[in-house]
């Protein structure tokens, strides 16, 4: 079964991150101006937490079919690396072509460049595509999941030790801080949502979704959210909330799919599925699109709210269009060529 609602969730998560970066870049460029959309998307970085929860659910769903470890790992890595490498190359070419961006590439050493291309963490910001730090965690999760298919008990014990290590209160330094990041609990929340969603009735599922929404609303209004890329507090703030949303949404979708007389999710969720398809490209490419848009608008006579909303809205629309083109012209053709070579999947 394809969980089309969760595919839409991936698109929503990507849009949250894009709007967060648009809001931040505009605030930096115009410190005296009002906040874009009233600062509503200042917390849009929570889309990363949503990504991680969704990833835990999707990988658990894939592993439930017991694919061969080699097939699983190849398919997951092919879905990430080739599209990332093309986006990396395109963004690097743009950065080299624009004098104002060249200096940002000189602070990195050869090892950091190599790790960046390999999507491995260096303990610092990654060159060219800074948001790739989230993919470092994804790659680790995929590798652990693939090894679990071969050594389930051993990998389960290692994973438990890494998950419990941050709770010990012992100060951690890189690379242990990466391997034992509290953010990995969000993958666990997604896995738990998958294991439980088929046992929940539709009526209960609605309450679970409402509970997740209230959890997120309470934390964004009553508690000051902290954008800590490696902190445990954001896991409590957003991992649990998105875990409940994923659990309830998947349970409702499962019950609807089990009803032959129910509405077709594919027909009622067309644009959501499209945004889900474009989400990876949107995530990879939105920063250079935003920066280029703001540079162009800075040369116009627009001022005040016209500049703020003209630049912000245009940046979002162009980011989505760029992602749609990239998915259609690059990512999809690339995967159609590479994935069949891996062999049939059992997932």
Secondary structure, 3 states (H helix, E strand, C coil): CCCHHHHHHHHHHHHHHHHHHHHHHHHHHCCCCCCHHHHCCCCCCHHHHHHHHHHHHHHHHHHCCCCCHHHHHHHHHHHHHHHHHHHHHHHHHHHHHCHHHHHHHCCCCHHHHHHHHCCCCCCCCCCCCHHHHHHHHHHHHHHHHHHHHHCHHHHHHHHHHHHHHHHHCCCCCCCHHHHCCCCHHHHHHHHHHHHHHCCCCHHHHHHHHHHHHHHHHHHHHHCCCCCCCCCCHHHHHHHHHHHHHHHHHHHHHHHHHCCCCCCCHHHHCHHHHHHHHHHHHHHHHHHHHHHHHHHHHHCCCCCHHHHHHHHHHHHHHHHHHHHHHHHHHHHHHHHHHHHHHHCCCCC
